[in-house]
């Protein structure tokens, strides 16, 4: 009997993504859990929340080492918000913004 072994190597970067809150969500609470996937070699993450899609009027601009942040104030009812995250690598270089929701 003959056996064939196949080794598969995948090269390239897998892009992290934003998890929660989902894009275009309508929320009925003001304590918001922001969660995102880990990015390779990330030392920390920069989370920004804004009232405009160009991120000119920031409500939150924080650095955090975890993959989750709970915002307990600054969110108002009947408002639209945008959020994004980028990784800060071990070498101090920022990644691109993961996405904008």
MOPAC internal coordinates of N, CA, C and O (Angstrom, degrees):
PM7 1SCF
backbone

  N    0.0000 0     0.00 0     0.00 0    0    0    0
  C    1.4460 1     0.00 0     0.00 0    1    0    0
  C    1.5231 1   108.12 1     0.00 0    2    1    0
  O    1.2310 1   120.86 1   -43.33 1    3    2    1
  N    1.3007 1   115.96 1   136.67 1    3    2    1
  C    1.4580 1   121.57 1  -178.31 1    5    3    2
  C    1.5226 1   109.19 1  -106.82 1    6    5    3
  O    1.2310 1   121.29 1   -37.06 1    7    6    5
  N    1.2999 1   115.14 1   142.94 1    7    6    5
  C    1.4621 1   121.15 1   178.25 1    9    7    6
  C    1.5239 1   108.72 1  -120.76 1   10    9    7
  O    1.2310 1   121.88 1   -34.26 1   11   10    9
  N    1.2626 1   114.00 1   145.74 1   11   10    9
  C    1.4600 1   119.99 1   177.84 1   13   11   10
  C    1.5188 1   107.69 1  -121.00 1   14   13   11
  O    1.2310 1   120.91 1   -56.69 1   15   14   13
  N    1.2885 1   115.86 1   123.31 1   15   14   13
  C    1.4569 1   120.39 1   177.56 1   17   15   14
  C    1.5219 1   108.82 1  -106.56 1   18   17   15
  O    1.2310 1   121.21 1   -49.13 1   19   18   17
  N    1.2879 1   115.29 1   130.87 1   19   18   17
  C    1.4594 1   120.46 1  -179.20 1   21   19   18
  C    1.5150 1   108.36 1  -118.64 1   22   21   19
  O    1.2310 1   120.97 1   -55.23 1   23   22   21
  N    1.2734 1   115.75 1   124.77 1   23   22   21
  C    1.4636 1   121.40 1   174.62 1   25   23   22
  C    1.5185 1   107.89 1  -100.70 1   26   25   23
  O    1.2310 1   120.87 1   -52.44 1   27   26   25
  N    1.2970 1   115.95 1   127.56 1   27   26   25
  C    1.4581 1   121.01 1   179.36 1   29   27   26
  C    1.5154 1   108.35 1  -115.81 1   30   29   27
  O    1.2310 1   121.05 1   -53.24 1   31   30   29
  N    1.2962 1   115.59 1   126.76 1   31   30   29
  C    1.4501 1   121.34 1   177.40 1   33   31   30
  C    1.5227 1   108.03 1  -117.40 1   34   33   31
  O    1.2310 1   121.10 1   -50.05 1   35   34   33
  N    1.2888 1   115.51 1   129.95 1   35   34   33
  C    1.4574 1   120.31 1   177.98 1   37   35   34
  C    1.5192 1   107.50 1  -110.63 1   38   37   35
  O    1.2310 1   121.64 1   -60.03 1   39   38   37
  N    1.3063 1   114.46 1   119.97 1   39   38   37
  C    1.4526 1   119.91 1   179.11 1   41   39   38
  C    1.5126 1   109.12 1  -107.39 1   42   41   39
  O    1.2310 1   121.53 1   -27.16 1   43   42   41
  N    1.2969 1   114.67 1   152.84 1   43   42   41
  C    1.4579 1   119.36 1   179.93 1   45   43   42
  C    1.5078 1   110.06 1   117.43 1   46   45   43
  O    1.2310 1   121.77 1    -7.38 1   47   46   45
  N    1.2753 1   114.22 1   172.62 1   47   46   45
  C    1.4482 1   120.57 1  -177.54 1   49   47   46
  C    1.5171 1   110.35 1  -100.40 1   50   49   47
  O    1.2310 1   120.96 1   -44.88 1   51   50   49
  N    1.2931 1   115.77 1   135.12 1   51   50   49
  C    1.4484 1   120.24 1   171.68 1   53   51   50
  C    1.5181 1   106.56 1   -89.54 1   54   53   51
  O    1.2310 1   120.38 1   -53.60 1   55   54   53
  N    1.2821 1   116.88 1   126.40 1   55   54   53
  C    1.4516 1   120.95 1  -177.02 1   57   55   54
  C    1.5166 1   110.73 1   -77.72 1   58   57   55
  O    1.2310 1   121.16 1   -44.98 1   59   58   57
  N    1.3022 1   115.39 1   135.02 1   59   58   57
  C    1.4539 1   120.98 1   174.10 1   61   59   58
  C    1.5243 1   108.03 1   -73.73 1   62   61   59
  O    1.2310 1   120.86 1   -16.43 1   63   62   61
  N    1.3150 1   115.96 1   163.57 1   63   62   61
  C    1.4623 1   119.05 1   178.50 1   65   63   62
  C    1.5195 1   110.34 1  -140.57 1   66   65   63
  O    1.2310 1   121.43 1   -15.59 1   67   66   65
  N    1.3172 1   114.87 1   164.41 1   67   66   65
  C    1.4503 1   121.65 1   175.94 1   69   67   66
  C    1.5188 1   108.02 1   -81.60 1   70   69   67
  O    1.2310 1   120.38 1   -39.15 1   71   70   69
  N    1.3283 1   116.88 1   140.85 1   71   70   69
  C    1.4636 1   121.23 1  -176.03 1   73   71   70
  C    1.5171 1   112.23 1  -107.21 1   74   73   71
  O    1.2310 1   120.84 1   126.11 1   75   74   73
  N    1.3319 1   116.00 1   -53.89 1   75   74   73
  C    1.4648 1   119.03 1  -172.39 1   77   75   74
  C    1.5255 1   109.85 1  -146.78 1   78   77   75
  O    1.2310 1   119.99 1   -39.68 1   79   78   77
  N    1.3220 1   117.62 1   140.32 1   79   78   77
  C    1.4572 1   128.72 1    -1.74 1   81   79   78
  C    1.5271 1   110.90 1   -72.29 1   82   81   79
  O    1.2310 1   120.97 1   -29.66 1   83   82   81
  N    1.3046 1   115.74 1   150.34 1   83   82   81
  C    1.4528 1   121.10 1  -178.43 1   85   83   82
  C    1.5273 1   110.33 1   -66.23 1   86   85   83
  O    1.2310 1   121.32 1   -22.55 1   87   86   85
  N    1.3181 1   115.08 1   157.45 1   87   86   85
  C    1.4542 1   121.20 1   179.58 1   89   87   86
  C    1.5314 1   110.31 1   -59.59 1   90   89   87
  O    1.2310 1   120.71 1   -42.20 1   91   90   89
  N    1.3141 1   116.25 1   137.80 1   91   90   89
  C    1.4722 1   124.05 1   178.95 1   93   91   90
  C    1.5242 1   113.60 1    62.18 1   94   93   91
  O    1.2310 1   120.06 1  -152.36 1   95   94   93
  N    1.3119 1   117.49 1    27.64 1   95   94   93
  C    1.4643 1   121.37 1   178.13 1   97   95   94
  C    1.5189 1   110.83 1   -73.43 1   98   97   95
  O    1.2310 1   121.12 1   -33.44 1   99   98   97
  N    1.3096 1   115.46 1   146.56 1   99   98   97
  C    1.4593 1   122.24 1   170.03 1  101   99   98
  C    1.5185 1   105.38 1  -110.70 1  102  101   99
  O    1.2310 1   120.89 1   -63.24 1  103  102  101
  N    1.3335 1   115.91 1   116.76 1  103  102  101
  C    1.4603 1   120.49 1  -174.38 1  105  103  102
  C    1.5152 1   111.00 1  -106.46 1  106  105  103
  O    1.2310 1   120.85 1   -32.94 1  107  106  105
  N    1.3159 1   115.98 1   147.06 1  107  106  105
  C    1.4617 1   120.59 1   179.15 1  109  107  106
  C    1.5289 1   111.11 1  -115.99 1  110  109  107
  O    1.2310 1   120.73 1  -146.02 1  111  110  109
  N    1.3206 1   116.21 1    33.98 1  111  110  109
  C    1.4567 1   122.56 1   177.28 1  113  111  110
  C    1.5229 1   108.35 1  -150.54 1  114  113  111
  O    1.2310 1   120.81 1   -20.60 1  115  114  113
  N    1.3196 1   116.06 1   159.40 1  115  114  113
  C    1.4689 1   119.60 1  -175.83 1  117  115  114
  C    1.5280 1   113.37 1  -109.23 1  118  117  115
  O    1.2310 1   119.15 1   171.94 1  119  118  117
  N    1.3230 1   119.22 1    -8.06 1  119  118  117
  C    1.4640 1   121.52 1   171.55 1  121  119  118
  C    1.5221 1   106.51 1   -93.31 1  122  121  119
  O    1.2310 1   120.65 1   -73.86 1  123  122  121
  N    1.3157 1   116.36 1   106.14 1  123  122  121
  C    1.4569 1   121.86 1  -170.19 1  125  123  122
  C    1.5246 1   110.58 1  -104.88 1  126  125  123
  O    1.2310 1   120.79 1   -49.72 1  127  126  125
  N    1.3315 1   116.10 1   130.28 1  127  126  125
  C    1.4587 1   121.99 1   175.15 1  129  127  126
  C    1.5258 1   107.82 1   -95.43 1  130  129  127
  O    1.2310 1   120.70 1   -64.43 1  131  130  129
  N    1.3238 1   116.27 1   115.57 1  131  130  129
  C    1.4563 1   122.80 1   174.88 1  133  131  130
  C    1.5239 1   107.19 1   -98.43 1  134  133  131
  O    1.2310 1   120.94 1   -52.53 1  135  134  133
  N    1.3272 1   115.80 1   127.47 1  135  134  133
  C    1.4584 1   120.20 1  -177.07 1  137  135  134
  C    1.5279 1   109.54 1  -138.44 1  138  137  135
  O    1.2310 1   120.87 1   -37.35 1  139  138  137
  N    1.3399 1   115.95 1   142.65 1  139  138  137
  C    1.4575 1   121.93 1  -178.24 1  141  139  138
  C    1.5162 1   108.99 1  -145.52 1  142  141  139
  O    1.2310 1   121.18 1   -15.72 1  143  142  141
  N    1.3359 1   115.34 1   164.28 1  143  142  141
  C    1.4554 1   121.43 1  -179.93 1  145  143  142
  C    1.5254 1   110.69 1   -82.55 1  146  145  143
  O    1.2310 1   121.59 1   -25.92 1  147  146  145
  N    1.3212 1   114.56 1   154.08 1  147  146  145
  C    1.4552 1   121.30 1   178.97 1  149  147  146
  C    1.5208 1   110.64 1   -70.41 1  150  149  147
  O    1.2310 1   121.40 1   -36.30 1  151  150  149
  N    1.3170 1   114.93 1   143.70 1  151  150  149
  C    1.4565 1   120.90 1   175.43 1  153  151  150
  C    1.5230 1   108.01 1  -113.51 1  154  153  151
  O    1.2310 1   120.37 1   -38.95 1  155  154  153
  N    1.3183 1   116.90 1   141.05 1  155  154  153
  C    1.4620 1   121.89 1  -177.26 1  157  155  154
  C    1.5216 1   111.42 1   -56.46 1  158  157  155
  O    1.2310 1   120.82 1   -42.27 1  159  158  157
  N    1.3176 1   116.03 1   137.73 1  159  158  157
  C    1.4686 1   124.46 1   176.88 1  161  159  158
  C    1.5230 1   114.37 1    62.90 1  162  161  159
  O    1.2310 1   119.80 1  -160.55 1  163  162  161
  N    1.3199 1   117.98 1    19.45 1  163  162  161
  C    1.4689 1   120.15 1   178.91 1  165  163  162
  C    1.5259 1   110.56 1   -78.35 1  166  165  163
  O    1.2310 1   121.19 1   -47.67 1  167  166  165
  N    1.3135 1   115.33 1   132.33 1  167  166  165
  C    1.4612 1   121.49 1   175.56 1  169  167  166
  C    1.5218 1   109.60 1   -92.44 1  170  169  167
  O    1.2310 1   120.77 1   143.02 1  171  170  169
  N    1.3267 1   116.14 1   -36.98 1  171  170  169
  C    1.4565 1   122.19 1   178.38 1  173  171  170
  C    1.5277 1   108.17 1  -156.90 1  174  173  171
  O    1.2310 1   121.33 1    -1.93 1  175  174  173
  N    1.3325 1   115.06 1   178.07 1  175  174  173
  C    1.4594 1   121.02 1  -178.17 1  177  175  174
  C    1.5244 1   109.97 1  -132.87 1  178  177  175
  O    1.2310 1   121.14 1   -35.13 1  179  178  177
  N    1.3148 1   115.42 1   144.87 1  179  178  177
  C    1.4530 1   121.90 1   175.47 1  181  179  178
  C    1.5289 1   107.38 1  -105.71 1  182  181  179
  O    1.2310 1   120.83 1   -64.06 1  183  182  181
  N    1.3335 1   116.01 1   115.94 1  183  182  181
  C    1.4652 1   122.83 1   177.23 1  185  183  182
  C    1.5145 1   108.19 1  -104.04 1  186  185  183
  O    1.2310 1   120.99 1   -50.36 1  187  186  185
  N    1.3239 1   115.70 1   129.64 1  187  186  185
  C    1.4602 1   121.38 1   174.35 1  189  187  186
  C    1.5165 1   109.40 1  -124.94 1  190  189  187
  O    1.2310 1   121.18 1   -42.94 1  191  190  189
  N    1.3337 1   115.36 1   137.06 1  191  190  189
  C    1.4601 1   123.02 1   174.35 1  193  191  190
  C    1.5232 1   106.16 1  -125.36 1  194  193  191
  O    1.2310 1   121.02 1   -45.99 1  195  194  193
  N    1.3328 1   115.66 1   134.01 1  195  194  193
  C    1.4590 1   120.49 1  -174.56 1  197  195  194
  C    1.5210 1   110.75 1  -139.03 1  198  197  195
  O    1.2310 1   121.40 1   -19.81 1  199  198  197
  N    1.3205 1   114.92 1   160.19 1  199  198  197
  C    1.4647 1   120.27 1   175.04 1  201  199  198
  C    1.5253 1   111.48 1   -91.31 1  202  201  199
  O    1.2310 1   120.11 1   178.28 1  203  202  201
  N    1.3438 1   117.40 1    -1.72 1  203  202  201
  C    1.4636 1   120.46 1   179.18 1  205  203  202
  C    1.5274 1   109.71 1  -136.66 1  206  205  203
  O    1.2310 1   119.95 1   -28.37 1  207  206  205
  N    1.3312 1   117.71 1   151.63 1  207  206  205
  C    1.4660 1   120.89 1  -176.01 1  209  207  206
  C    1.5296 1   114.61 1   -69.28 1  210  209  207
  O    1.2310 1   119.91 1   166.54 1  211  210  209
  N    1.3259 1   117.77 1   -13.46 1  211  210  209
  C    1.4641 1   121.19 1   177.15 1  213  211  210
  C    1.5255 1   112.76 1   -91.93 1  214  213  211
  O    1.2310 1   120.26 1   178.67 1  215  214  213
  N    1.3199 1   117.10 1    -1.33 1  215  214  213
  C    1.4631 1   124.74 1   178.29 1  217  215  214
  C    1.5235 1   112.38 1    57.49 1  218  217  215
  O    1.2310 1   121.42 1  -137.98 1  219  218  217
  N    1.3237 1   114.89 1    42.02 1  219  218  217
  C    1.4622 1   121.05 1   175.47 1  221  219  218
  C    1.5244 1   110.03 1   -85.55 1  222  221  219
  O    1.2310 1   120.45 1   139.81 1  223  222  221
  N    1.3348 1   116.74 1   -40.19 1  223  222  221
  C    1.4690 1   122.17 1  -179.15 1  225  223  222
  C    1.5233 1   109.57 1  -103.74 1  226  225  223
  O    1.2310 1   121.20 1   -94.71 1  227  226  225
  N    1.3244 1   115.30 1    85.29 1  227  226  225
  C    1.4617 1   121.10 1  -176.89 1  229  227  226
  C    1.5179 1   111.51 1   -78.61 1  230  229  227
  O    1.2310 1   121.44 1   -46.82 1  231  230  229
  N    1.3158 1   114.86 1   133.18 1  231  230  229
  C    1.4586 1   122.39 1   173.29 1  233  231  230
  C    1.5249 1   108.95 1   -94.57 1  234  233  231
  O    1.2310 1   120.89 1   145.35 1  235  234  233
  N    1.3333 1   115.90 1   -34.65 1  235  234  233
  C    1.4634 1   123.18 1   179.44 1  237  235  234
  C    1.5211 1   108.39 1  -138.58 1  238  237  235
  O    1.2310 1   120.89 1   -42.64 1  239  238  237
  N    1.3243 1   115.90 1   137.36 1  239  238  237
  C    1.4591 1   122.99 1   173.22 1  241  239  238
  C    1.5206 1   106.08 1  -147.82 1  242  241  239
  O    1.2310 1   120.46 1   -90.13 1  243  242  241
  N    1.3423 1   116.73 1    89.87 1  243  242  241
  C    1.4602 1   120.31 1  -173.67 1  245  243  242
  C    1.5249 1   111.29 1  -125.13 1  246  245  243
  O    1.2310 1   121.26 1   -22.70 1  247  246  245
  N    1.3117 1   115.20 1   157.30 1  247  246  245
  C    1.4631 1   122.76 1   170.82 1  249  247  246
  C    1.5215 1   106.69 1  -108.20 1  250  249  247
  O    1.2310 1   120.59 1   -44.32 1  251  250  249
  N    1.3377 1   116.47 1   135.68 1  251  250  249
  C    1.4556 1   121.14 1  -178.16 1  253  251  250
  C    1.5181 1   108.52 1  -146.26 1  254  253  251
  O    1.2310 1   120.33 1   -34.94 1  255  254  253
  N    1.3275 1   116.98 1   145.06 1  255  254  253
  C    1.4617 1   120.83 1  -179.58 1  257  255  254
  C    1.5186 1   112.98 1   -90.77 1  258  257  255
  O    1.2310 1   120.06 1   170.02 1  259  258  257
  N    1.3212 1   117.48 1    -9.98 1  259  258  257
  C    1.4602 1   120.06 1  -178.31 1  261  259  258
  C    1.5270 1   110.84 1   -91.92 1  262  261  259
  O    1.2310 1   120.85 1     3.09 1  263  262  261
  N    1.3149 1   115.97 1  -176.91 1  263  262  261
  C    1.4647 1   122.00 1   178.81 1  265  263  262
  C    1.5194 1   111.16 1  -105.60 1  266  265  263
  O    1.2310 1   121.29 1  -161.47 1  267  266  265
  N    1.3378 1   115.14 1    18.53 1  267  266  265
  C    1.4587 1   119.84 1  -176.81 1  269  267  266
  C    1.5280 1   109.07 1  -155.64 1  270  269  267
  O    1.2310 1   120.96 1   -34.64 1  271  270  269
  N    1.3052 1   115.77 1   145.36 1  271  270  269
  C    1.4646 1   120.91 1   176.56 1  273  271  270
  C    1.5209 1   108.24 1  -142.44 1  274  273  271
  O    1.2310 1   120.35 1   -47.11 1  275  274  273
  N    1.3228 1   116.94 1   132.89 1  275  274  273
  C    1.4654 1   121.34 1   178.00 1  277  275  274
  C    1.5185 1   108.50 1  -103.72 1  278  277  275
  O    1.2310 1   121.27 1   -63.04 1  279  278  277
  N    1.3081 1   115.18 1   116.96 1  279  278  277
  C    1.4650 1   121.73 1   177.76 1  281  279  278
  C    1.5175 1   107.82 1   -92.91 1  282  281  279
  O    1.2310 1   120.54 1   -64.01 1  283  282  281
  N    1.3290 1   116.57 1   115.99 1  283  282  281
  C    1.4675 1   120.77 1  -173.74 1  285  283  282
  C    1.5165 1   113.53 1  -101.08 1  286  285  283
  O    1.2310 1   120.12 1   168.45 1  287  286  285
  N    1.3167 1   117.38 1   -11.55 1  287  286  285
  C    1.4679 1   120.01 1   175.62 1  289  287  286
  C    1.5148 1   108.68 1  -148.49 1  290  289  287
  O    1.2310 1   119.25 1    -1.45 1  291  290  289
  N    1.2633 1   119.03 1   178.55 1  291  290  289
  C    1.4700 1   125.36 1  -179.52 1  293  291  290
  C    1.5160 1   114.03 1    88.23 1  294  293  291
  O    1.2310 1   119.28 1   169.76 1  295  294  293
  N    1.3184 1   118.99 1   -10.24 1  295  294  293
  C    1.4620 1   121.79 1   179.12 1  297  295  294
  C    1.5270 1   108.58 1  -100.14 1  298  297  295
  O    1.2310 1   121.42 1   -49.95 1  299  298  297
  N    1.3205 1   114.88 1   130.05 1  299  298  297
  C    1.4571 1   120.03 1  -178.92 1  301  299  298
  C    1.5258 1   110.05 1  -111.61 1  302  301  299
  O    1.2310 1   121.07 1   -25.67 1  303  302  301
  N    1.3240 1   115.56 1   154.33 1  303  302  301
  C    1.4582 1   121.47 1   177.34 1  305  303  302
  C    1.5161 1   110.97 1   -66.08 1  306  305  303
  O    1.2310 1   120.62 1   -28.37 1  307  306  305
  N    1.3214 1   116.42 1   151.63 1  307  306  305
  C    1.4728 1   124.24 1   175.25 1  309  307  306
  C    1.5240 1   113.43 1    57.26 1  310  309  307
  O    1.2310 1   120.85 1  -144.04 1  311  310  309
  N    1.3093 1   115.98 1    35.96 1  311  310  309
  C    1.4674 1   121.70 1   177.95 1  313  311  310
  C    1.5265 1   108.86 1  -123.09 1  314  313  311
  O    1.2310 1   121.43 1   -24.75 1  315  314  313
  N    1.3114 1   114.87 1   155.25 1  315  314  313
  C    1.4538 1   120.50 1   176.26 1  317  315  314
  C    1.5262 1   108.23 1  -106.94 1  318  317  315
  O    1.2310 1   120.80 1   -45.16 1  319  318  317
  N    1.3353 1   116.08 1   134.84 1  319  318  317
  C    1.4566 1   121.62 1  -178.54 1  321  319  318
  C    1.5260 1   110.09 1  -128.21 1  322  321  319
  O    1.2310 1   121.42 1   -24.71 1  323  322  321
  N    1.3188 1   114.89 1   155.29 1  323  322  321
  C    1.4553 1   123.11 1   177.35 1  325  323  322
  C    1.5202 1   107.14 1  -124.44 1  326  325  323
  O    1.2310 1   120.40 1   -35.16 1  327  326  325
  N    1.3297 1   116.85 1   144.84 1  327  326  325
  C    1.4528 1   118.89 1   178.11 1  329  327  326
  C    1.5199 1   110.82 1  -140.75 1  330  329  327
  O    1.2310 1   121.91 1   -27.17 1  331  330  329
  N    1.3350 1   113.95 1   152.83 1  331  330  329
  C    1.4581 1   121.50 1   179.27 1  333  331  330
  C    1.5204 1   109.43 1  -152.94 1  334  333  331
  O    1.2310 1   121.41 1   -18.24 1  335  334  333
  N    1.3284 1   114.90 1   161.76 1  335  334  333
  C    1.4652 1   121.73 1  -178.21 1  337  335  334
  C    1.5238 1   108.24 1  -141.38 1  338  337  335
  O    1.2310 1   121.15 1   -36.66 1  339  338  337
  N    1.3321 1   115.40 1   143.34 1  339  338  337
  C    1.4648 1   120.10 1   170.27 1  341  339  338
  C    1.5136 1   108.52 1  -137.38 1  342  341  339
  O    1.2310 1   121.08 1   -28.24 1  343  342  341
  N    1.3132 1   115.54 1   151.76 1  343  342  341
  C    1.4572 1   121.83 1  -179.89 1  345  343  342
  C    1.5217 1   110.39 1   -89.58 1  346  345  343
  O    1.2310 1   121.34 1   -34.01 1  347  346  345
  N    1.3224 1   115.05 1   145.99 1  347  346  345
  C    1.4599 1   121.77 1   169.32 1  349  347  346
  C    1.5216 1   105.07 1  -108.42 1  350  349  347
  O    1.2310 1   120.63 1   -62.68 1  351  350  349
  N    1.3094 1   116.40 1   117.32 1  351  350  349
  C    1.4621 1   122.62 1  -173.61 1  353  351  350
  C    1.5273 1   111.29 1   -77.44 1  354  353  351
  O    1.2310 1   121.20 1   -12.35 1  355  354  353
  N    1.3332 1   115.30 1   167.65 1  355  354  353
  C    1.4644 1   121.73 1   178.31 1  357  355  354
  C    1.5163 1   112.41 1   -57.51 1  358  357  355
  O    1.2310 1   120.44 1   148.57 1  359  358  357
  N    1.3350 1   116.75 1   -31.43 1  359  358  357
  C    1.4647 1   120.47 1  -179.16 1  361  359  358
  C    1.5314 1   112.54 1   -84.03 1  362  361  359
  O    1.2310 1   120.24 1  -176.03 1  363  362  361
  N    1.3606 1   117.15 1     3.97 1  363  362  361
  C    1.4531 1   121.56 1   177.80 1  365  363  362
  C    1.5129 1   114.98 1    87.06 1  366  365  363
  O    1.2310 1   120.12 1   178.31 1  367  366  365
  N    1.3214 1   117.38 1    -1.69 1  367  366  365
  C    1.4598 1   121.40 1  -179.59 1  369  367  366
  C    1.5265 1   109.15 1   -89.02 1  370  369  367
  O    1.2310 1   120.80 1   -46.24 1  371  370  369
  N    1.3264 1   116.08 1   133.76 1  371  370  369
  C    1.4656 1   121.38 1   178.53 1  373  371  370
  C    1.5211 1   110.42 1   -79.72 1  374  373  371
  O    1.2310 1   121.12 1   -35.97 1  375  374  373
  N    1.3278 1   115.47 1   144.03 1  375  374  373
  C    1.4654 1   120.10 1   172.53 1  377  375  374
  C    1.5250 1   108.31 1   -80.79 1  378  377  375
  O    1.2310 1   120.58 1    -3.03 1  379  378  377
  N    1.3045 1   116.50 1   176.97 1  379  378  377
  C    1.4551 1   120.87 1   171.17 1  381  379  378
  C    1.5230 1   107.86 1   -71.29 1  382  381  379
  O    1.2310 1   120.26 1   -17.59 1  383  382  381
  N    1.3069 1   117.10 1   162.41 1  383  382  381
  C    1.4607 1   120.40 1   174.26 1  385  383  382
  C    1.5182 1   108.20 1   -62.34 1  386  385  383
  O    1.2310 1   120.38 1   -46.21 1  387  386  385
  N    1.3205 1   116.88 1   133.79 1  387  386  385
  C    1.4578 1   121.31 1  -177.81 1  389  387  386
  C    1.5233 1   110.12 1   -61.80 1  390  389  387
  O    1.2310 1   120.40 1   133.02 1  391  390  389
  N    1.3042 1   116.84 1   -46.98 1  391  390  389
  C    1.4549 1   122.01 1  -179.08 1  393  391  390
  C    1.5195 1   107.20 1  -174.25 1  394  393  391
  O    1.2310 1   120.50 1    -6.88 1  395  394  393
  N    1.3157 1   116.65 1   173.12 1  395  394  393
  C    1.4636 1   121.27 1   174.18 1  397  395  394
  C    1.5111 1   107.34 1  -127.27 1  398  397  395
  O    1.2310 1   120.49 1   -57.67 1  399  398  397
  N    1.3150 1   116.67 1   122.33 1  399  398  397
  C    1.4731 1   122.93 1   175.98 1  401  399  398
  C    1.5031 1   108.83 1  -114.30 1  402  401  399
  O    1.2310 1   120.10 1   180.00 1  403  402  401

